[in-house]
Structure formats: structure tokens, C-alpha cells
Amino acid sequence: MLTFLAVTQVLIVVGMVSLILMHSGRDAGMGGLGFTPASQGGTHIVERNLTRVTLVVVVLFFANSVALFHYLS
């Protein structure tokens, strides 16, 4: 069980880091210039979905960390 939780933790961390690095910064694109485009096209939807997936992975990371803590103690 410990091996499964540890491998899962590593996979979750790799996924979480990848997802966080995919997010665009505040200064990226048109948002950095101080105005928003007239149309909130597909980019806005993709960023919102990326944020949702990132939050799910973060919750999985937290739950797996708690499970590892309880297993080891």
C-alpha cells in the first residue's frame, strides 16, 4: 500500500507541476496591456477549464498526502 501511495504521489506532483506551468501569467497576452479583447473567445474557456483541472489535481494531492501521513504514523 505504501508503494502505491508513494508512486501515486509522484505522478500527482508531476501532473500538478505541469498544469501550473501551463497557466499564463498576468502579463501574458492582451491582459498585460491593460485591456481585454471584445470577444472572450475560446482562450477564456480553456483557461477556466485548466484552472478547474488544476484544482482537482491539487485536491487529489492533498488527499493523497493525508493518506500517506496516516499510513506512515
C-alpha positions as protocol buffer text, in pm:
chain_id: "A"
residue {
  index: 1
  type: MET
  ca { x: 0 y: 0 z: 0 }
}
residue {
  index: 2
  type: LEU
  ca { x: 284 y: 237 z: 82 }
}
residue {
  index: 3
  type: THR
  ca { x: 440 y: 182 z: -261 }
}
residue {
  index: 4
  type: PHE
  ca { x: 108 y: 254 z: -434 }
}
residue {
  index: 5
  type: LEU
  ca { x: 56 y: 578 z: -239 }
}
residue {
  index: 6
  type: ALA
  ca { x: 415 y: 690 z: -299 }
}
residue {
  index: 7
  type: VAL
  ca { x: 402 y: 626 z: -673 }
}
residue {
  index: 8
  type: THR
  ca { x: 62 y: 797 z: -691 }
}
residue {
  index: 9
  type: GLN
  ca { x: 206 y: 1097 z: -506 }
}
residue {
  index: 10
  type: VAL
  ca { x: 491 y: 1130 z: -755 }
}
residue {
  index: 11
  type: LEU
  ca { x: 253 y: 1107 z: -1052 }
}
residue {
  index: 12
  type: ILE
  ca { x: 19 y: 1365 z: -898 }
}
residue {
  index: 13
  type: VAL
  ca { x: 310 y: 1602 z: -832 }
}
residue {
  index: 14
  type: VAL
  ca { x: 434 y: 1573 z: -1191 }
}
residue {
  index: 15
  type: GLY
  ca { x: 83 y: 1641 z: -1319 }
}
residue {
  index: 16
  type: MET
  ca { x: 32 y: 1933 z: -1082 }
}
residue {
  index: 17
  type: VAL
  ca { x: 360 y: 2099 z: -1179 }
}
residue {
  index: 18
  type: SER
  ca { x: 279 y: 2053 z: -1548 }
}
residue {
  index: 19
  type: LEU
  ca { x: -66 y: 2205 z: -1507 }
}
residue {
  index: 20
  type: ILE
  ca { x: 65 y: 2501 z: -1307 }
}
residue {
  index: 21
  type: LEU
  ca { x: 330 y: 2572 z: -1569 }
}
residue {
  index: 22
  type: MET
  ca { x: 62 y: 2571 z: -1843 }
}
residue {
  index: 23
  type: HIS
  ca { x: -116 y: 2868 z: -1685 }
}
residue {
  index: 24
  type: SER
  ca { x: -46 y: 3201 z: -1847 }
}
residue {
  index: 25
  type: GLY
  ca { x: 84 y: 3479 z: -1627 }
}
residue {
  index: 26
  type: ARG
  ca { x: -92 y: 3809 z: -1563 }
}
residue {
  index: 27
  type: ASP
  ca { x: 136 y: 3991 z: -1804 }
}
residue {
  index: 28
  type: ALA
  ca { x: 87 y: 3743 z: -2087 }
}
residue {
  index: 29
  type: GLY
  ca { x: -119 y: 3831 z: -2388 }
}
residue {
  index: 30
  type: MET
  ca { x: -370 y: 4113 z: -2404 }
}
residue {
  index: 31
  type: GLY
  ca { x: -431 y: 4115 z: -2028 }
}
residue {
  index: 32
  type: GLY
  ca { x: -84 y: 4256 z: -1973 }
}
residue {
  index: 33
  type: LEU
  ca { x: -166 y: 4562 z: -2180 }
}
residue {
  index: 34
  type: GLY
  ca { x: -449 y: 4671 z: -1952 }
}
residue {
  index: 35
  type: PHE
  ca { x: -749 y: 4592 z: -2171 }
}
residue {
  index: 36
  type: THR
  ca { x: -947 y: 4285 z: -2258 }
}
residue {
  index: 37
  type: PRO
  ca { x: -1047 y: 4183 z: -2609 }
}
residue {
  index: 38
  type: ALA
  ca { x: -1405 y: 4248 z: -2719 }
}
residue {
  index: 39
  type: SER
  ca { x: -1470 y: 3877 z: -2761 }
}
residue {
  index: 40
  type: GLN
  ca { x: -1394 y: 3635 z: -2479 }
}
residue {
  index: 41
  type: GLY
  ca { x: -1332 y: 3355 z: -2732 }
}
residue {
  index: 42
  type: GLY
  ca { x: -1204 y: 3004 z: -2673 }
}
residue {
  index: 43
  type: THR
  ca { x: -896 y: 3107 z: -2478 }
}
residue {
  index: 44
  type: HIS
  ca { x: -1103 y: 3214 z: -2179 }
}
residue {
  index: 45
  type: ILE
  ca { x: -1286 y: 2881 z: -2170 }
}
residue {
  index: 46
  type: VAL
  ca { x: -962 y: 2685 z: -2199 }
}
residue {
  index: 47
  type: GLU
  ca { x: -806 y: 2879 z: -1911 }
}
residue {
  index: 48
  type: ARG
  ca { x: -1115 y: 2826 z: -1695 }
}
residue {
  index: 49
  type: ASN
  ca { x: -1110 y: 2451 z: -1763 }
}
residue {
  index: 50
  type: LEU
  ca { x: -736 y: 2439 z: -1696 }
}
residue {
  index: 51
  type: THR
  ca { x: -796 y: 2606 z: -1361 }
}
residue {
  index: 52
  type: ARG
  ca { x: -1066 y: 2353 z: -1273 }
}
residue {
  index: 53
  type: VAL
  ca { x: -845 y: 2056 z: -1363 }
}
residue {
  index: 54
  type: THR
  ca { x: -560 y: 2209 z: -1161 }
}
residue {
  index: 55
  type: LEU
  ca { x: -784 y: 2244 z: -856 }
}
residue {
  index: 56
  type: VAL
  ca { x: -894 y: 1879 z: -886 }
}
residue {
  index: 57
  type: VAL
  ca { x: -531 y: 1766 z: -902 }
}
residue {
  index: 58
  type: VAL
  ca { x: -443 y: 1984 z: -601 }
}
residue {
  index: 59
  type: VAL
  ca { x: -728 y: 1826 z: -401 }
}
residue {
  index: 60
  type: LEU
  ca { x: -603 y: 1479 z: -502 }
}
residue {
  index: 61
  type: PHE
  ca { x: -253 y: 1579 z: -392 }
}
residue {
  index: 62
  type: PHE
  ca { x: -383 y: 1693 z: -53 }
}
residue {
  index: 63
  type: ALA
  ca { x: -591 y: 1377 z: -3 }
}
residue {
  index: 64
  type: ASN
  ca { x: -301 y: 1152 z: -101 }
}
residue {
  index: 65
  type: SER
  ca { x: -68 y: 1344 z: 134 }
}
residue {
  index: 66
  type: VAL
  ca { x: -312 y: 1288 z: 422 }
}
residue {
  index: 67
  type: ALA
  ca { x: -339 y: 918 z: 333 }
}
residue {
  index: 68
  type: LEU
  ca { x: 41 y: 885 z: 328 }
}
residue {
  index: 69
  type: PHE
  ca { x: 65 y: 1061 z: 665 }
}
residue {
  index: 70
  type: HIS
  ca { x: -193 y: 831 z: 825 }
}
residue {
  index: 71
  type: TYR
  ca { x: -32 y: 522 z: 671 }
}
residue {
  index: 72
  type: LEU
  ca { x: 314 y: 615 z: 799 }
}
residue {
  index: 73
  type: SER
  ca { x: 205 y: 707 z: 1151 }
}
